[in-house]
Amino acid sequence: MPVVAVKTLRDFGLLYPDARQSLLAWHDEALKAEWKQPADIKAHYMSASILKNRRVVFNIKGNNYRLVVAVA
């Protein structure tokens, strides 16, 4: 799955260095992912929350941070 806002992730990682490694790991996994439906996301990220309007909330660094993603 292509990730559009890589700069946003990178900038956040610079502001919050404790989240950087978790964001990089999520980014790497998302690039390799082939999610076809919300159940595919939940199968890999059981703690992810599926919201309306094709948005998903991922817990980052043990839920210290949350990443809200729009999935097309």
C-alpha angles and dihedrals in degrees: 000000000000116000113217104189101051091141090058091053091047093048092049090050090054092051093045108031093179089065096045099090093046091050091049090050092050091048092051092049093045092053090055095042124107101195112178099169138008091264089064090058093046090050090060100030107034092178093054115114118220111215135184122280094038095292125143129193116214122193111232124201097000094318093304086122134022127216115204111202132187108217118204 
